[in-house]
Amino acid sequence: MCFFRSGHLDKEPYSTFSFTTEADLADDSGLWPTPFAVTELSNEAATTITNLVRKAVS
């Protein structure tokens, strides 16, 4: 349902935290964000990831 990819593997300036199609993140806007760039795992970023995972499994 979700996975993390280190940016170091591809020599990218950020890592990505992504969701598969099984994640329940779709909304009425017609957009479904699946990957998120992570430049720093701050408290705010950790909270956002936690909230997204909770929504994905709901």
Backbone as a ProteinNet text record, in pm:
[ID]
protein_1_A
[PRIMARY]
MCFFRSGHLDKEPYSTFSFTTEADLADDSGLWPTPFAVTELSNEAATTITNLVRKAVS
[TERTIARY]
81.6	0	86.1	197.1	286.1	430.4	518.4	659.6	745.8	869.9	967.2	1080.4	1124.4	1238.1	1341.2	1459	1566.5	1612.4	1631.4	1682.3	1828.5	1898.3	2039.3	2059.5	1964.3	1977.1	1985.2	1906.7	1902.4	1978.2	2050.9	2124.9	2032	1912.1	1813.5	1829.7	1784.6	1796.6	1688.8	1602.2	1494.9	1461.2	1398.7	1344.7	1196	1130.1	986	915.5	799.3	708.8	585.4	550.7	446.1	341.2	227	115	78.1	33.8	-14.3	-162.9	-220.2	-361.4	-456.3	-408.4	-494.2	-520.5	-439.3	-455.7	-584	-655.8	-783.8	-761.4	-694.8	-662.4	-740.2	-819.3	-895	-995	-1017.7	-1119.5	-1201.3	-1287.7	-1378.1	-1313.2	-1187.2	-1123	-1078.1	-1074.1	-1025.1	-874.3	-808.1	-663.8	-637.6	-536.7	-502.6	-351.3	-303.3	-158.3	-106.7	-7.9	46.4	190	283.4	416.3	431.5	508.4	538.1	688.7	746.1	889.3	917	1021.4	1061.1	1204.4	1219.4	1353.5	1412.5	1324.4	1368.9	1254.9	1287.5	1183.2	1166.1	1105.2	1076.9	955.4	926.1	806	681	677.9	562.5	546.7	658.2	652.7	608.4	658.4	620.2	470.6	418.7	275.3	193	237.4	166.8	165.9	279.7	287.7	196.6	198.4	111.9	-34.1	-75.6	-215	-251.6	-159.7	-185.9	-199.9	-116.4	-124.8	-257.2	-295.8	-423.7	-540.3	-535	-642.8	-637.1	-518.7	-502.3	-561.4	-555.5	-605.6	-750.5	-810	-948.9	-1048.9
-118.8	0	125.3	126.4	242	194.3	279	242.7	367.9	351.4	460.1	428.3	527.7	509.5	617.3	574.3	668	740.5	868.4	945.6	916.1	858.1	826.9	723.9	632.2	529.6	590.7	695.2	759.8	891.8	921.8	1048.1	1167.7	1155.4	1262.1	1346.1	1472.2	1557.1	1530.2	1432.9	1400.8	1253.1	1202.1	1066.7	1076.7	964.5	967.7	868	910	824.4	812.5	690.2	670.9	571.3	578.4	489	413.7	288.7	209.7	238.6	176.5	201	149.6	61.5	11.6	116.4	219.4	324	402	431.7	503	653.5	710.8	853.8	936.2	872.5	945.6	1039.4	1152.8	1245.2	1295.9	1391.1	1440.1	1537.8	1573.5	1674.1	1618.8	1486.2	1427.7	1409.5	1450.1	1431.4	1328.7	1246.6	1145.5	1146.9	1219	1224.5	1089.6	1034.2	906.6	918.9	986.7	1003.3	1141.9	1146.1	1271.6	1283.2	1397.5	1420	1449.5	1387.6	1409	1462.1	1589.9	1648.8	1643.1	1636.2	1627.6	1566.7	1472.8	1410.6	1491.2	1606.6	1694	1640.8	1699	1661	1684.2	1794.5	1825.3	1721.3	1682.9	1581.5	1447.1	1410.9	1285.1	1283.7	1396.2	1406.5	1392.8	1456.7	1447.4	1303.6	1235.6	1096	1009.1	1030.2	953.2	971.2	1094.8	1122.4	1059.9	1063.3	1002.2	850.9	788.2	642.5	607.1	683.3	657.6	667.8	770.1	786	671.1	630.7	525.8	392.3	365.1	236.3	244.6	361.3	375.8	320.1
0	0	0	71.6	69.2	70.6	19	15.4	12.7	52.8	59.4	-36.2	-109.4	-200.1	-170.3	-138.9	-108.1	-234	-225.4	-338	-368.1	-270.7	-291.5	-401.7	-418.4	-522	-661.7	-684.1	-815.6	-818.7	-709.8	-697.9	-711.8	-653.4	-652.8	-526.3	-527.8	-408.9	-304.2	-328.8	-235	-244.1	-140.4	-140.4	-169.2	-193.4	-215.6	-124.6	-77.7	-2.8	-89.6	-130.3	-230.1	-184.2	-251.5	-224.1	-349.6	-333.9	-446.6	-467.4	-567.3	-599.8	-492.8	-404.6	-296.9	-189.1	-182.9	-82	-108.5	-4.3	-15.3	-3.4	-104.5	-101.1	-203	-285.2	-387.2	-321.1	-384.4	-335.2	-453.2	-429.5	-534	-630.6	-609.2	-694	-828.5	-842.5	-966.3	-966.4	-857.8	-843.5	-734.8	-755.9	-658.1	-640.1	-540.2	-520.9	-471.9	-540	-495.5	-444	-514.1	-455.4	-392.8	-286	-219.3	-204.9	-242.7	-225.7	-79.7	-27.4	111.7	110.7	141.8	146.6	286	387.5	526.5	607.7	693.7	775.2	904	889.4	1003.4	1079	1193.3	1268	1184.4	1110.6	1025.5	914.4	851.4	746.1	803.2	920.8	984.2	1016.8	1063.2	1092.5	964.9	857.6	729.5	678.6	685.2	641.6	727	857.7	947.7	911.4	886.5	849.8	715.9	619.9	489.4	501.2	582.1	599.7	667.7	767.8	834.1	735.4	648.7	549.4	448.2	409.5	307.9	353.2	482.9	531.3	579.8	571.5	619	520.1
[MASK]
++++++++++++++++++++++++++++++++++++++++++++++++++++++++++

